Each structure stands twice: as C-alpha cells, then as structure tokens.
Amino acid sequence: MKTAFLRTVFRSCRAIALGILAIASVSSAFLFVLSEEAQIAQSGAPTEHERLRFRNTFKNPEEVIKYYCGRDASGFVWSGLLDVERRAFTLWKELPQHDSFFIAQNYEVLPAKEKDNEALVEVRYLLSGIGDAHGTVMPPAHREHRVTFRLKKDQGAWKIAQPDGSTIAPVVLASKFQYGEANSHTQ
C-alpha cells in the first residue's frame, strides 16, 4: 500500500514537473518572439505590411515615400508593383522589373526638401544582403545604401518622378524575407 501511494505521489510530481517544463518552454518561446518584435520595432522596420492604396491622398512628399518604402520593404515592388499604384504614386511610364533586390535590416525616411512643386526625399537603408527569387543571398558591396527620390506635384498630388522604375532597385526588409537571415553570408 505504501508503494502504491509513493508511485502515485511520484507520478503526480513528475506530471507537475513536466507541466512546469512545458510552461517554461512556452514562456521562453513567447519571450523570444517578443524580443524579436522589439528588435524589429527598435530598428525602425515596420512589423506589418503596408496596405494597398488605389488613390494618392497623401498631403506631403514624405508620406508618399513612406508608403512606397513600406510596400517595397514587404516585397511588393520587386514581386510586381500594381499598375494602379504606379499611376497613383509615380510618374513612371513603366513598372519596375528586376531579377534581384537589396535586403535591408532597416531604413529611415528623412525630411523632405521642398521647393515650389518639387521635393527631394532621401531614404537611408542598412543593408544585409542582395537576394533573388531562388533564395540566394550575397553580401552587399556597401552596408549603407541611399536613395534620393525626386517628387513632383501632379494635379495636386505628390508623385515620384525619379529615380524611374527601370533604374530603382527594390529593397526588401530582412524581417519580411524568409531567406533573409538563414542564407545570409554577412553574419
């Protein structure tokens, strides 16, 4: 009888210990996810995709560039900018078509320099690689990449005039690119 009682106590203790381990594992995983989200948020990188807009209702050039960079960061420019977006947000004659793209840890949109109906907005990227559709990632030649966008007012809306769609290189955030960290040669 004593043995049966001890077995029951032992099984109960083991079940409690396994439960505690399971809770600890889940807690660790949760804390890891939270710390990853915090790092992404601190890096200035958006944690969600920029939603698609069909109309340009932005009031200043920085908002247009933040929208464009948000869509670009999620891979929407590289994988196929929609023609409706091209017409609403750019003065480009054609859609961008590229075989590769930059992979960035984060980016920063600087304040616009406006004069009359034109504006310049610089974007600074911290690169971690150059990728392609096959998942290949190579180290970038330079860690910092800068793009200066020239915008013009067109029928009351700020639109990207330069760089044009054929020369601008897409930049996808590593947090949005499934191969961004695993295959990177820059770590």
C-alpha positions in Angstrom: 0.0 0.0 0.0 2.9 2.3 0.8 4.4 1.5 -2.6 1.2 2.4 -4.4 0.9 5.6 -2.6 4.6 6.5 -3.3 4.0 5.7 -7.0 1.0 8.0 -7.1 3.0 10.8 -5.5 5.9 10.2 -7.8 3.7 10.3 -10.9 2.0 13.4 -9.6 5.3 15.1 -9.0 6.6 14.0 -12.5 3.4 15.4 -14.1 3.8 18.7 -12.2 7.5 18.9 -13.3 6.6 18.2 -16.9 3.9 20.8 -16.7 6.3 23.3 -15.3 8.8 22.5 -18.1 6.1 22.9 -20.7 5.1 26.3 -19.3 8.8 27.3 -19.2 9.3 26.3 -22.8 6.2 28.2 -24.0 7.2 31.2 -21.9 10.7 31.2 -23.3 9.4 31.0 -26.9 6.9 33.8 -26.2 9.7 36.0 -24.7 11.9 35.2 -27.7 9.1 36.3 -30.1 8.6 39.5 -28.0 12.3 40.3 -28.1 12.4 39.7 -31.9 9.4 42.0 -32.3 11.0 44.6 -30.1 14.2 44.5 -32.1 12.3 45.0 -35.3 10.3 47.8 -33.8 13.5 49.5 -32.5 15.2 49.1 -35.9 12.5 51.3 -37.4 11.3 48.5 -39.6 7.6 48.1 -40.0 6.2 44.9 -38.4 3.2 44.7 -40.7 2.7 45.1 -44.5 1.7 48.5 -45.8 -1.8 48.1 -47.1 -2.6 48.7 -50.8 -3.9 52.1 -51.7 -5.6 52.9 -55.0 -5.6 56.6 -54.5 -2.9 59.1 -53.5 -4.4 61.2 -50.7 -1.1 62.0 -49.0 -0.5 65.6 -48.1 3.3 65.7 -48.2 6.1 64.1 -50.0 7.4 62.1 -47.0 4.1 60.3 -46.7 4.3 59.2 -50.4 7.9 57.9 -49.8 6.9 56.2 -46.6 4.1 54.4 -48.4 6.4 53.4 -51.3 9.1 52.2 -49.0 6.6 50.2 -46.9 5.3 48.4 -50.0 8.8 47.9 -51.2 10.0 46.6 -47.8 7.4 43.9 -48.0 8.4 42.8 -51.4 5.5 44.3 -53.4 7.7 46.4 -55.7 10.1 43.6 -56.5 7.4 41.0 -57.0 5.1 43.2 -59.0 4.0 46.8 -58.3 0.4 47.1 -59.5 -0.2 49.5 -62.4 -2.9 51.3 -60.4 -0.2 52.1 -57.8 2.3 53.2 -60.4 -0.2 55.7 -61.8 -1.3 56.9 -58.4 2.1 57.4 -56.8 4.7 57.8 -59.6 5.2 59.5 -62.9 6.9 56.3 -64.2 6.0 55.2 -67.7 6.6 51.5 -66.9 6.5 49.2 -64.0 9.9 48.2 -62.4 11.2 44.8 -63.4 14.2 43.4 -61.6 15.9 40.0 -61.1 17.4 40.8 -57.7 16.8 43.1 -54.8 18.6 44.6 -51.8 17.8 43.1 -48.3 17.9 45.7 -45.5 17.8 45.5 -41.8 16.0 48.8 -41.6 15.5 52.1 -43.4 14.9 55.7 -42.5 13.0 58.3 -44.5 14.5 61.8 -44.0 12.5 65.0 -44.1 11.7 66.4 -47.5 13.4 69.4 -49.0 10.7 71.2 -50.9 10.9 74.0 -53.5 7.8 75.1 -55.5 6.2 71.9 -56.8 9.2 69.7 -56.4 10.7 67.9 -53.4 13.7 65.7 -52.6 13.4 62.9 -50.0 16.3 60.8 -49.0 16.0 57.3 -47.7 18.9 55.6 -45.9 19.0 51.8 -45.8 21.2 49.5 -43.7 21.8 46.5 -46.0 22.5 42.9 -45.0 22.5 41.3 -48.5 21.4 41.1 -52.1 18.8 38.4 -52.9 17.0 36.8 -55.8 13.9 34.7 -56.4 15.9 31.5 -55.8 16.6 32.4 -52.2 20.3 33.2 -52.9 21.7 35.9 -50.7 25.1 37.5 -51.2 26.8 40.2 -49.1 26.3 43.8 -50.3 29.2 45.8 -51.6 28.4 48.5 -49.1 26.3 48.3 -45.8 24.7 51.7 -46.3 22.5 52.4 -49.4 21.0 55.8 -50.0 18.2 56.7 -52.5 17.2 60.3 -53.2 13.6 60.4 -54.5 12.6 63.5 -56.6 8.9 64.1 -56.4 6.7 66.5 -58.4 3.2 67.7 -57.7 0.9 66.3 -60.4 -2.7 67.5 -60.3 -2.3 68.4 -56.6 -0.7 65.0 -55.6 2.9 64.3 -54.8 4.3 61.6 -57.1 7.7 60.0 -57.5 9.5 61.3 -60.7 13.0 59.9 -60.1 14.6 57.5 -59.9 12.4 55.9 -62.6 11.1 52.4 -62.5 13.8 51.0 -64.7 16.7 52.2 -62.5 15.4 52.0 -58.9 16.5 48.8 -57.1 13.9 47.2 -54.8 14.7 46.9 -51.1 13.1 44.2 -49.1 13.4 44.1 -45.3 15.1 41.0 -43.9 12.2 40.6 -41.4 9.8 40.2 -44.4 12.1 38.0 -46.5 12.1 34.3 -45.4 15.6 33.7 -46.6 17.0 37.0 -45.3 18.8 35.7 -42.2 19.2 31.9 -42.8 21.1 32.2 -46.1 22.9 35.4 -45.4 26.7 35.4 -45.9 27.1 38.6 -43.9 26.7 37.3 -40.4 
